[in-house]
Amino acid sequence: MALFNSEKLCEGITMRTATKRFLLIYLTFIVVFLALRAIIVPPSFGELTDDYTYRWFRADSVREIMQLDMKFASKEMCAGCHKDKVEFLNRGAHSTLSCETCHGPSIKHVQNPGDNLPEIDTSRALCKLCHEYNPTRPEGFPQKFTDEHGYGRLCVDCHNPHSPWVFKGGVEQ
């Protein structure tokens, strides 16, 4: 029963020795932590930016992304050649969408219009991405049970995709 005898356990250990051991363990932990941090954390993590704010990402990743080829244009770039379509789009229910939401990445079309035509997806599947009934969407958002709506025809057979409330034949709902 000598192990449970508090006098035997503490024999030869003074308060000064215990404090030294604790400080040694604590400092060892700090040094190991700092060494691991120096190895694991990339050098550009938290780099200061031009506006002197601290960023919580690897700054080199931004530089790497900037080196990638652009894929997307913008609605403003589309308006350079398709002003009438963009103006019509801006007056309709899809005014907040970019042209590339439906037509896909179009920077190559902007750079070389004759050789790179954007996709024109007229499938029901494209419209379903936003307009299939989903109870989590905000109230008033136009949703349909698309399998029951349109009797299997393409959405663009009745709706103008740039302004869906304008139906073929010019009738507005």
LUMDREN-248490 format. One record per residue: residue number from 1; x, y, z of N, C-alpha, C, O in turn. Coordinates in pm, 1 decimal. Each point is the difference from the previous one (the first is absolute). Layout:
REM LUMDREN-248490
 num       nu       nv       nw      cau      cav      caw       cu       cv       cw       ou       ov       ow
 NUM        X        Y        Z        X        Y        Z        X        Y        Z        X        Y        Z
...
***
This chain:
REM LUMDREN-248490
 num       nu       nv       nw      cau      cav      caw       cu       cv       cw       ou       ov       ow
   1     81.2   -119.4      0.0    -81.2    119.4      0.0     85.4    125.5      0.0    -49.7    109.6     26.2
   2    175.9   -125.1    -55.1     90.8    114.2      2.2    -31.7     98.1   -112.9     29.4    118.9     12.2
   3    -89.7   -167.2   -123.1    -31.6     90.6   -109.7   -104.4    104.1     37.5     -0.7    110.0    -55.3
   4    -86.7   -143.4    147.7   -105.4     92.9     37.1     38.3     86.1    119.4    -79.7     80.7     47.9
   5    197.0    -97.8     -2.5     48.2     80.1    112.2     48.6    133.7    -55.9     99.9      3.9    -71.8
   6   -168.5    104.7    103.5     31.5    130.0    -56.9    140.0     45.9     37.4     63.1     73.4    -76.1
   7    -14.3   -114.5    189.8    135.5     39.9     37.3    102.0    -65.4    -91.7     98.0     64.1    -38.0
   8   -118.5   -189.4      1.6     93.5    -71.1    -87.1     -3.8     58.9   -142.5    104.1     13.9    -64.2
   9   -224.5     20.6     15.5    -12.4     54.8   -134.3     72.3    133.2    -12.5     63.9     27.0   -101.7
  10    -73.5     52.5    200.3     57.5    133.5     -6.2    141.6      5.1     56.7     60.5    107.0      6.6
  11    -10.0   -216.8     32.4    132.8     -2.8     59.8    105.0     42.0   -103.6      6.7    -59.1   -107.8
  12     72.7    157.1    138.1    106.3     46.4    -87.4    -45.4    102.4   -103.9     83.2     59.2    -68.7
  13   -214.0    -37.7     56.6    -50.1     98.9    -95.4    -44.5    122.1     79.1    -91.0     -7.2     82.6
  14    156.0    117.7   -109.2    -37.9    124.3     67.8    -88.9     80.4    -93.4    -16.3    -34.7   -117.0
  15    -39.9    139.9    168.2    -85.4     86.1    -80.4     81.6     63.4   -112.7    -51.0     18.1   -110.6
  16    171.5     14.2    136.4     87.5     60.7    -99.4     26.0    -98.6   -115.0     -0.6     40.7   -116.1
  17     22.6   -164.9    145.2     24.1   -101.7   -102.1   -126.1    -20.7    -83.6     10.1    -12.3   -122.1
  18   -126.7      8.2    182.5   -127.2    -18.1    -71.5    -25.7    117.4    -94.1    -47.4    -19.0   -112.0
  19     77.9    137.9    156.6    -19.5    119.0    -82.8     93.7     -4.3   -120.0    -40.1     33.1   -111.6
  20    162.9    -73.2    133.9     96.1    -10.3   -109.4    -46.8   -102.4   -103.3      7.7     23.8   -120.5
  21    -55.8   -137.0    169.0    -49.0   -103.9    -92.1   -119.0     51.5    -81.3     -7.4    -21.8   -120.9
  22    -84.5     89.5    187.4   -117.0     54.0    -69.0     43.0    101.2   -106.0    -47.5     -5.3   -113.4
  23    136.0     96.6    149.1     47.6     99.2    -96.1     73.9    -65.4   -116.5    -13.9     43.5   -114.3
  24     90.7   -145.5    141.8     71.7    -71.4   -104.9    -98.4    -66.0    -97.1     17.5      8.2   -121.6
  25   -120.4    -73.2    175.1   -102.4    -63.3    -84.8    -74.7    107.1    -79.7    -24.8    -17.1   -119.4
  26    -10.6    126.3    185.0    -74.1    109.3    -65.5     84.1     61.2   -112.3    -51.0     18.5   -110.5
  27    174.9     12.6    134.9     87.3     58.0   -101.3     25.7    -98.2   -114.3      7.5     40.7   -116.0
  28      6.1   -168.7    147.7     17.3   -101.6   -103.2   -122.7     -2.7    -91.2     13.3     -6.6   -122.2
  29   -131.3     11.7    181.2   -124.3      2.8    -77.7     -2.4    123.3    -90.8    -34.5    -11.9   -117.5
  30     69.7    128.1    168.5      0.3    123.4    -79.9     99.1    -11.1   -115.5    -32.9     36.8   -112.7
  31    151.8    -86.2    138.4    102.1    -12.8   -104.7    -45.5    -99.8   -107.0     15.7     26.0   -119.3
  32    -71.5   -138.8    160.9    -50.0    -98.9    -96.4   -113.2     60.4    -82.4     -4.8    -18.3   -121.7
  33    -85.8     89.6    186.8   -111.0     64.2    -71.2     52.3     98.5   -104.4    -44.0     -3.3   -114.9
  34    135.9     89.8    152.7     53.5     98.9    -93.4     77.0    -66.4   -113.5     -6.4     45.8   -114.1
  35     78.7   -152.4    143.8     73.5    -71.3   -104.8    -97.0    -64.3    -99.4     19.3      9.8   -121.1
  36   -123.4    -75.2    172.5   -100.3    -61.6    -88.4    -72.2    106.4    -81.9    -25.2    -19.6   -118.9
  37     -7.7    130.7    181.0    -68.6    108.6    -70.5     87.2     51.8   -114.5    -49.7     24.7   -109.9
  38    177.9     -8.6    135.3     90.8     49.0   -102.9      8.9    -98.9   -116.7     17.9     41.4   -114.5
  39    -30.0   -169.1    142.0      8.0   -102.0   -104.7   -131.9    -12.0    -75.8     -0.2    -11.0   -122.6
  40   -111.4     13.1    194.4   -131.1    -27.6    -59.9    -61.3    121.3    -68.6    -53.1    -13.6   -110.3
  41     58.5    131.0    171.0    -67.1    118.1    -54.3     83.8     58.6   -113.7    118.6     27.6     18.1
  42   -180.2     -8.3   -136.0     74.1     56.2   -113.3     49.3    141.7     31.9    -64.2     72.4     76.2
  43    176.3    -33.6   -133.6     55.3    132.4     30.0    -92.4    114.8    -38.0      3.7    105.4     63.4
  44    -86.5   -123.9   -165.5    -85.8    111.2    -42.6   -132.7      5.8     74.9    -82.9     86.4    -28.4
  45     61.7   -177.0    123.3   -125.3      3.2     76.1     -1.0    124.2     88.1     92.6     22.7     77.8
  46   -198.2     57.8    -90.5    -12.8    118.7     83.0     85.8    116.2    -43.8     23.8     91.6     78.7
  47     23.8    -92.6   -203.0     79.1    111.6    -49.2    -80.1    127.9      8.8   -121.7     -0.4    -18.7
  48    189.4    108.6     46.7    -68.2    129.7     -1.5    -28.4     38.0   -143.6     80.1    -27.2    -89.5
  49   -193.6     89.8     67.8    -37.5     44.2   -133.7     21.9    149.9     -9.7     46.3     63.1     95.0
  50    -79.8     -6.6   -209.8     21.1    143.4    -20.5    -77.9     85.4     98.6     43.9    109.1     36.0
  51   -159.2   -158.0      7.7    -79.4     79.4     94.3     27.1    -38.2    145.9    -76.4     36.9     89.1
  52    183.4   -109.6    -65.5     48.2    -34.6    134.1   -101.7    -77.9     82.7     -8.6     17.6    121.5
  53    -66.7   -102.1   -186.4    -90.8    -88.3     73.3     58.2   -139.9      1.0     72.1    -38.9    -91.9
  54   -102.8    -34.8    193.8     52.8   -135.0     14.9    -93.1    -97.3    -69.4   -119.6     -2.3     28.8
  55    171.4    -76.3   -118.1    -82.5    -91.9    -77.8     20.3   -142.7     49.0    112.7    -42.1     25.9
  56   -221.9    -31.5    -13.5      5.4   -138.5     48.3     -2.8    -98.3   -114.5    -85.1    -88.7     -4.3
  57    176.0    103.7    -86.7     17.0    -94.2   -108.4    143.9      9.1    -47.4     73.5     91.9     36.1
  58    -35.3   -187.8   -116.7    135.8     -2.8    -53.8      6.3     98.2   -116.3    -62.3    -22.7   -103.8
  59    137.2    131.8    120.2      5.4    105.2   -101.6     51.7    -53.2   -133.9    -39.8     49.3   -105.6
  60    127.2   -148.3    109.1     49.5    -57.1   -125.9   -112.0    -63.3    -81.2      8.9     -5.4   -122.7
  61   -114.1    -42.6    188.4   -110.3    -61.6    -74.4    -68.5    103.7    -88.6    -44.2    -32.8   -110.2
  62     34.8    156.5    156.5    -60.2    105.9    -81.4     86.2     23.5   -123.9    -52.3     14.1   -110.6
  63    182.5    -10.1    128.8     90.7     19.1   -114.0    -11.4   -116.6    -98.9      2.8     20.7   -121.3
  64    -15.7   -142.0    173.1    -13.9   -117.4    -86.9   -130.6      5.4    -79.1     -2.9    -32.2   -118.7
  65   -103.4     72.6    184.6   -129.9      9.2    -67.2      3.2    107.6   -107.7    -60.4    -16.2   -106.0
  66    130.4    125.4    132.6      9.6    107.3    -99.1     74.0    -44.8   -126.1    -18.1     59.5   -106.2
  67    100.2   -162.6    116.4     73.9    -50.5   -115.3    -85.1    -91.6    -88.4     37.3    -27.8   -114.0
  68   -150.8    -19.1    165.5    -87.5    -88.0    -77.6    -66.3     78.3   -113.0    -22.1    120.6     11.6
  69     -9.3   -189.4   -120.0    -70.4     64.4   -109.9   -140.7     36.8     43.8    -66.7    -76.7     69.5
  70     22.3    194.6   -110.8   -137.3     41.2     29.4    -95.6    -86.9    -79.6     31.6    -41.4   -111.6
  71   -147.0     13.7    167.5   -101.2    -78.5    -70.0   -128.5     78.8    -18.6    -73.3    -21.1    -96.6
  72     46.3    112.3    189.9   -126.7     70.9     -1.6     17.8    143.4    -47.6     98.2     66.2     33.3
  73   -193.3    -20.1   -110.7     -6.1    139.0    -40.9    -94.0     69.2     99.6     -4.1    -39.1    116.7
  74    -68.3    136.8   -158.5    -98.5     63.8     86.9   -116.9     45.6    -86.8      9.7      3.9   -122.7
  75   -117.7     29.8    187.0   -117.3     46.6    -74.0     36.0    126.5    -79.1    -50.8     21.2   -110.1
  76    138.6     62.5    166.6     41.1    122.5    -67.9     76.3    -32.2   -129.1    -16.9     68.4   -101.0
  77    100.4   -172.3    104.4     73.3    -39.3   -120.8    -97.3    -52.1   -106.1     18.8     24.7   -119.1
  78   -122.1    -96.4    162.3   -100.1    -50.8    -94.5    -75.1    116.4    -65.2    -34.6     -5.3   -118.0
  79     10.0    111.0    197.0    -75.1    114.5    -49.8     73.5     72.5   -112.0    -62.3     71.8    -78.2
  80    194.4    -89.6     69.4     75.5     63.3   -107.9    -52.5    -39.4   -137.3     -2.7     82.5    -91.3
  81    -38.9   -207.5     75.8    -52.4    -48.7   -128.8   -148.8    -30.9      3.9    -67.9      7.9   -102.4
  82     17.5    -42.5    218.4   -139.3    -45.6     12.0    -80.3     96.8     87.2    -70.1    -41.1     92.5
  83     81.7    168.7   -123.4    -62.5    104.1     83.3   -151.2    -20.7     13.8    -54.4     14.4    109.4
  84    -13.3    -47.9   -218.8   -145.2    -18.2      4.0    -40.0   -115.7     91.7    -97.6     10.3     74.2
  85    172.6   -119.6    -79.4    -31.9   -116.1     85.8     24.4     33.8    147.4    -80.3    -35.6     86.2
  86    191.2    104.2    -57.9     32.2     33.9    138.8   -101.9     99.9     55.0    -40.9    -11.1    115.6
  87     -0.3    108.1   -196.7   -101.7     95.3     45.5   -131.1    -72.0     29.0    -65.3     27.8    100.6
  88     26.7   -120.0   -188.1   -121.8    -78.2     21.0     12.3    -83.9    127.4    -93.6     -7.4     79.6
  89    209.3    -55.1    -61.4     26.0    -79.6    120.2    -10.6     86.7    125.3    -58.6    -42.4     99.7
  90    113.5    161.0   -103.7     -0.3     88.7    116.9   -138.3     50.0     36.8    -20.0     45.0    112.8
  91    -75.8    -51.0   -203.6   -137.2     40.8     30.0    -85.4   -116.0     51.1   -111.2     21.4     48.3
  92    162.0   -142.9    -58.7    -80.1   -117.1     32.0     30.5    -60.3    135.7     75.9     54.5     80.1
  93   -137.8   -168.7    -57.7     12.1    -70.8    128.0    140.8    -54.4     22.9     37.4    -26.8    114.2
  94     40.0     10.3   -218.8    136.0    -51.4     12.5    104.4    111.8      0.2    116.5    -25.1    -30.9
  95   -155.5    145.8     64.7     89.9    115.5     -8.3    122.8    -12.7     90.1    103.9     58.9    -29.9
  96   -113.3   -133.0    137.6    114.4    -12.6     91.6     97.5   -109.0    -43.2    107.5    -12.9     58.6
  97   -143.1    -65.0   -159.4     87.2   -108.6    -45.3    103.3     50.2    -99.6    -25.2     93.7    -75.6
  98    139.9   -156.3     76.5    100.1     22.9   -103.4    -38.2    -84.7   -120.6    -66.1   -103.0     13.5
  99    107.5    146.6   -129.4    -27.7    -77.6   -122.0     56.7   -141.6     13.4    -57.3    -96.2    -51.0
 100    171.1     85.3    120.5     68.7   -127.6     10.5    -67.3    -96.7     97.1     38.5   -116.7      7.2
 101   -137.2    163.2     66.4    -75.3    -91.0     85.3    -64.4   -108.1    -85.7     -4.0   -116.9     38.5
 102    -45.8    156.3   -153.3    -64.0    -95.7    -90.3     88.9    -39.6   -117.3     -5.3   -114.3    -45.4
 103     86.6    206.4     -3.9     79.9    -26.4   -119.5    138.2    -58.4     29.1     69.8    -41.1    -92.7
 104    -29.4     36.8    218.5    130.0    -56.5     35.5    113.7     99.4    -21.1    -22.2    111.5    -47.1
 105    144.0   -152.2     82.3    116.4     88.4    -11.3     16.1     52.2   -142.8     -4.8    -77.2    -95.7
 106     24.0    208.2     82.0     -2.1     59.0   -134.0    119.5     87.8    -33.0     -6.4     74.1    -98.1
 107    113.4    -78.2    173.1    113.5     87.9    -29.8     58.6    -30.3   -137.4     43.4     91.4    -70.0
 108    -41.6   -218.0     30.7     53.7    -34.3   -132.6    -87.7     58.1   -110.4     50.9     39.5   -104.9
 109   -182.3    -34.0    127.4    -91.4     59.2    -97.0     27.7    150.5    -11.4     -4.1     54.9   -110.0
 110     31.8     11.2    221.0     29.5    143.3     -1.9    130.0     24.7    -76.5      9.7     95.2    -77.3
 111     89.4   -180.7     99.0    130.0     17.9    -64.8     -3.5    -33.8   -148.7     72.0     61.1    -79.1
 112   -155.7   -158.6     40.2     -6.5    -43.1   -139.4   -143.6    -43.6    -30.6    -30.4   -119.2     -0.7
 113    -58.1    217.2    -24.7   -143.6    -30.2    -12.1    -36.8    -98.5   -110.0    -91.9    -79.9     18.1
 114    160.5     83.3   -130.6    -37.9    -86.9   -111.1     29.4   -146.4     23.7    -74.2    -86.4    -46.7
 115    180.6     57.5    118.1     42.9   -139.1     17.6    -50.4    -64.3    128.0      1.7   -122.5     12.0
 116    -45.7    201.2     81.9    -38.9    -54.3    131.2   -139.6     48.1     38.0    -15.9     99.2     71.2
 117    -81.9   -169.3   -118.6   -137.3     37.1     34.2    -37.2    -59.6    135.6     32.4   -115.6     27.4
 118    -99.6    192.5     57.3    -39.4    -54.0    131.0   -109.1   -105.2    -16.0    -72.3     -2.3    -99.6
 119     62.2    -83.1    198.2   -103.5   -103.6     -2.0   -136.7     64.8     19.0    -14.8     96.1     75.4
 120    -82.1   -148.8   -143.2   -137.0     43.2     23.0    -76.7   -124.9     41.7    -47.7    -76.9    -83.4
 121     37.3     59.1    213.8    -66.2   -117.9     56.1   -148.5     29.5     12.1    -40.0     83.3     81.3
 122    -39.9   -148.7   -158.9   -145.0     22.2      5.1    -72.5   -111.8     74.0   -122.6     -9.4     -5.7
 123    197.3    -74.2     74.3    -62.1   -115.0     66.5    -80.8     43.4    123.2     25.3    104.7     59.6
 124   -120.3   -186.2    -24.7    -78.0     23.6    122.1     90.0    -12.6    122.8    -25.4     62.7    102.8
 125    130.3   -143.7   -114.0     89.1    -22.1    113.5     64.9    130.5     46.4     18.4     20.2    120.1
 126     16.2     68.0   -213.0     61.6    126.8     37.0    -97.9     85.2     80.7     36.8     55.0    103.8
 127   -159.2    -44.0   -149.9   -100.1     80.6     71.4    -32.9    -61.0    136.4    -26.7     71.8     96.3
 128     29.0   -204.3    -89.4    -29.2    -70.1    126.0     99.0     35.3    110.4    -35.1     -3.3    118.0
 129    158.0     36.9   -155.0    100.2     31.6    101.6    -49.1    108.3     95.2     27.7     -4.4    119.9
 130   -100.5    101.3   -173.6    -50.7    108.5     84.6   -150.0     -9.5     26.1    -46.5     41.9    106.0
 131    -28.3    -94.9   -198.7   -145.3     11.3      9.1    -73.8   -127.3     39.9   -122.8      1.7      9.1
 132    193.2   -111.3     14.8    -65.5   -120.0     53.3    -45.5     33.7    141.8     71.7     68.1     73.3
 133   -188.0   -114.1    -34.5    -53.0     31.6    132.5     97.5    -42.5    108.8     50.1   -112.5      0.0
 134    -24.3    203.1     91.8     87.4    -24.3    113.9    -55.3     82.7    115.5      2.8    122.9     -7.0
 135    -52.6   -185.5    111.9    -65.3     74.7    108.6     94.0     94.8     74.8    -47.2     85.1     75.5
 136    177.2    -97.3    -94.0     92.3     88.4     70.9     20.9    133.0    -72.2     62.5     90.8     54.8
 137   -113.2    -78.8   -175.1     15.6    126.1    -73.0    -94.5    104.7     57.0   -102.4    -34.2     59.1
 138    136.4    162.5    -76.8    -83.3    105.6     57.2   -140.6      2.0    -58.8    -22.5    -40.6   -114.0
 139    -70.7     88.4    194.3   -138.8     10.8    -44.8     -6.9     96.8   -116.9     62.4    106.1      2.8
 140   -135.9   -141.4   -102.6    -13.1     85.1   -117.1     98.0    -33.6   -111.0    -12.1     52.0   -110.9
 141    108.9   -138.2    139.0     94.2    -40.2   -104.5    -73.9    -92.8    -95.5    -62.8    -96.3     43.9
 142     69.5    124.1   -174.5    -76.6    -83.4    -93.9     53.3   -142.8     -7.3    110.4    -25.3    -48.2
 143   -192.3    -66.5     97.5     37.3   -141.8      1.7   -111.9    -83.0    -60.5   -117.7     35.0      8.9
 144    156.0   -142.7    -68.9    -97.8    -90.1    -61.4     38.4   -143.4     31.4    116.7    -31.3     23.3
 145   -216.2    -54.0    -22.9     26.4   -143.2     -6.2     18.1    -24.8   -149.0    -96.4    -25.3    -72.3
 146    220.0     33.0     27.9     24.3      4.6   -144.5    -46.9   -123.7    -74.3    -24.3      6.6   -120.4
 147     11.1   -119.3    189.0    -50.6   -119.0    -68.2   -147.5     15.6    -34.4    -49.4    -62.8    -93.7
 148    -21.1    146.9    169.5   -142.8     20.7    -23.9    -26.3    125.2    -83.8   -110.3     17.6    -51.9
 149    210.5     69.2     38.4    -17.4    127.6    -69.9     55.6    -11.3   -141.7    110.5    -50.7    -19.4
 150   -184.2     96.4    -76.9     49.5      4.8   -138.1    -19.9   -126.9    -78.6     32.7     -4.4   -118.6
 151    -85.1    -98.3    180.5    -33.4   -124.8    -70.1    118.8    -57.3    -76.6    -16.0    -52.8   -110.0
 152    135.6     63.5    168.8    118.6    -59.9    -59.7     67.0     82.2   -108.4    105.5    -38.5    -50.5
 153   -165.1    150.9     14.0     63.1     85.1   -102.3    117.8     75.2     61.8     12.2     10.3    122.0
 154     73.3     41.4   -208.6    109.4     83.3     46.6    -54.9    130.3     56.2    -99.9     52.1    -49.5
 155    164.6      0.2    152.1    -44.3    126.7     60.7      1.2    112.3   -102.4    -89.2     84.8     -1.5
 156    192.5    -84.6    -85.4     13.6    106.9    -98.7   -105.2     -8.5   -111.1    -10.4     91.5    -81.7
 157    -67.1   -199.5     77.6   -110.2     -6.3    -95.9   -107.2    102.6     34.7    -69.1     49.6    -88.9
 158     54.7    -17.4    216.6   -101.4     96.2     42.8     60.9    127.9     58.2    -53.4    109.1    -19.6
 159    166.1   -123.1     91.7     59.7    113.0     71.9    121.3     55.2    -73.8     75.9    -74.5    -62.0
 160    -59.0    206.1     69.7    122.8     61.7    -48.7    101.1    -11.1    113.8    -26.1     53.8    107.5
 161    138.3   -119.7   -124.8     92.3    -21.9    110.9     60.1    128.3     57.5     39.7      2.9    116.5
 162    -32.6    103.4   -197.4     54.7    125.4     50.6   -100.4     74.4     86.7     39.1     84.5     80.6
 163   -164.6   -113.5    -95.5   -105.4     58.9     82.1   -116.6    -97.9      1.0    -89.6      9.8    -83.9
 164     89.3   -104.4    178.3    -94.5   -112.0     -3.3   -147.5     37.9      4.9    -84.7    -81.1    -37.4
 165     51.2    202.6     82.8   -141.1     37.8      4.3    -48.9     48.1   -136.0   -119.0     25.1    -18.8
 166    212.0    -12.5    -76.1    -39.9     34.1   -137.0    -13.4   -133.4    -73.7     98.1    -71.3    -21.0
 167   -220.4     39.8    -17.2    -26.4   -127.3    -63.5     11.4     14.3   -150.9    -12.5    109.8    -54.2
 168     36.0   -220.4    -12.3     10.5      1.0   -145.7   -127.7     59.6    -56.3   -110.5    -37.0     39.6
 169    127.4    129.2   -132.1   -115.2     71.1    -53.7    -12.9    137.5     62.5    -89.3     76.3    -36.6
 170    178.4    -43.1    131.8      3.9    135.2     58.8    -95.7     23.2    113.5     -4.4    111.4     52.1
 171    -72.5   -209.7    -10.5    -97.7     19.8    107.2     72.4     -3.7    134.1     75.3    -93.6     26.8
 172    -97.0    193.8     57.4     58.8      1.6    132.6   -104.2    -44.2    101.7   -118.5     30.0    -14.0
 173    163.6   -101.3    115.9    -92.9    -45.9    102.9      0.4    100.7    111.9    -71.3    -17.4     98.8
***
